[in-house]
Amino acid sequence: MLEENEKKSGFSCFGFGCGFLFAGILVLVVIGLSVFGAIGYLSRLSLPERLAYDDPDSFEEEYVCGQRGSDSADFLSKIAVIDIKGVIVSDMMSSFSEGVDARSVCARIRRASEDDQVKALIVNLDTPGGEVAASDEIYEELRLFRETTKKPAVAMMNSMAASGGYYVASGCKPIIANKLTLTGSIGVIISTYNYRGLFEKIGVKSEVYTSGKMKDMLDGSRERTPEEIALVQTLVNNTYGEFVNIVSRSRNIPAEKIRGSVIGDGRVFDGKQALSLGLVDSLGYFRDAVDAAARAAHLEKGSFTVIRYQEPFSFSKFLSMLFVKTHPVNISVQGQPFKAFTPKRGMLYFLPADL
């Protein structure tokens, strides 16, 4: 009897052990497949034409407000909301944790332009700005939307729409700001670090081999030459000139006035100040932006729905976040904190100066 119990106990332990082993193997297989999926996803990041986030058809519509819940809703006119919340960046890896990807925003705008039911856009801004080229990419997409579809695009500034955020808003008409919005900061910034003194203290010397004398002009282990300083300043000035021209055309303000006044010296303004300077058209809230978009598109109350485009959840994209390593700093504008952001050394930005 005792032997039979021992045998049963042994078989039970064996069965439990096999089950545990099988479960462990299954978990490892799932993790392995997930990791391979993430790696495969990461390997495709260099091929933007194949990325889902760059495909206008990959987004799902999410109800925001307005008419809904009836059979006729499928035939309602739409106002599409394009959210730009965070630092504007040009690559997807940075946007995971730090900002908004310009290509994803542009894809959403293209989605709206291809939908005949969409009668207007609301660009919902809460951003301190970002990369120069990324901001310009969104601005150009908005300009093309208005030009090709003849439909209105309304900018709604929330807590912040500074520098590159204002650059993007310049592609819209009208521009509505909250009275407490921080906007303006019309200017360009490029930064690096000079650690020559630190290297001398710890006895480290940098050895750099270049194909030309300007290839290492932002090398932090030495002082800048006058020629290098002039070259960098020329890049900043040229980019600033483009910013000024964009604002001048959008707001019908002479470029000379922008350059020679507080408008163009890089400072930020609250909503009331921006209104008095002609940088925005009115003060209000999101509901006012909806009303403005409906009026501009000649939509009657109750005849439209307001939607936004969301990217479907992807497990492989979620896993790929684990491979991203960043070293963020905090952005604040006039003491108001914003999201963490990792600036790229030597990159031109439309950002406030007090990082």
C-alpha positions, 0 to 999 in steps of 0.5 A, a space after each residue: 500500500 505504501 509502495 502504491 502511494 509512493 508510486 502515485 506520489 512519484 507520478 504526480 510529481 513527475 506530471 507536475 514537473 512536466 507540466 511546469 516544464 511545458 509551461 516554461 517552454 511555452 512562455 519562452 517560445 512566446 517571448 522569443 517570438 515577441 522579441 523576434 517580432 520587435 527586432 523585425 519591426 526595428 529592422 524596418 525602421 530604415 524603410 519609411 515607405 513600409 511603415 504602418 505609421 506612415 500609411 494614412 490607411 492604418 489609422 482608426 477613427 475615434 469619436 470626440 464630440 458632435 453627432 453620433 449614435 445613429 444610422 445616418 452617422 456614416 453619412 455625416 460630415 466630419 471635422 478631423 482633429 490632428 493632435 500635436 502633443 510633445 516635442 516635434 521630432 523626425 524619427 519614430 524611435 524618439 517619438 515613442 518616449 519624447 514627442 510626436 513623429 512628424 511623419 505620423 502627423 503628416 499621414 493623419 493629415 493625408 488621411 483627412 485630405 483623402 476622406 470626402 466626408 472630412 470638411 475641416 481640420 483642427 490642429 490641436 497643439 500642445 508643444 514647445 516646438 522641435 526639430 526644424 525640418 520636422 516642424 517644416 514638414 508638418 507645416 507644408 502638409 497643412 499648407 498642401 491640405 488647404 491648397 488642394 482641398 480648399 478646406 479649412 484648417 484651424 489651429 487650437 493652441 492649448 498650454 503651449 505652442 511655442 517656436 516650432 509649434 507656432 511654425 506649424 500653426 502658421 499653416 492654419 487659418 484661423 489660429 485660436 489660443 487660450 488666454 494662458 497659452 505660451 506661444 511665440 518664441 520665433 527663433 532658432 537654436 543650436 547648442 553643443 557642449 565645450 568640455 575642453 576644461 574638464 578634459 584638461 583637468 582629468 588628463 584626457 585628450 581628444 584625437 579627431 581625424 577628418 576629411 576637412 577642416 569643418 568636419 568637426 566644427 562642433 567638437 567639444 574638446 576644443 574652442 571654436 574658431 572664428 570661421 566655425 562660429 561664423 558658419 554656424 551663425 549663418 546656418 542659424 540666420 538662414 533658418 531664422 529667415 525662413 521662419 520669419 518669412 513663414 510667419 510674415 506670409 501667414 499673418 500678413 506682417 512685414 518681415 522687417 517688422 518681425 525682425 525688428 520688434 519683440 515679435 521676432 526676438 525669441 521671447 514667448 507671449 501669453 495668448 492675450 499678448 499674441 492676440 494684440 501682436 496679431 499672432 493669433 486671431 482669437 482667444 478661446 477653447 477647444 469648443 470654440 475651435 470646433 465652432 470656427 471649423 464648422 463655420 469655415 466649412 459651412 456646417 450646420 449644428 448637428 450635421 457633423 461629428 468630430 473625430 481624431 485618428 488613432 494608431 491601432 495598438 501593436 504589440 511589436 511596437 510596444 516591445 520595441 520601446 524596450 530597445 530605446 535608451 534615452 537620456 532626457 533633459 527637462 524643457 521649461 518655458 518661463 518656469 512652466 515644465 514640459 515633457 522630457 526630451 533628448 536634444 541631439 547634439 548639433 541639431 537645429 531646433 525651433 525651441 525656446 532657449 531656456 532648456 
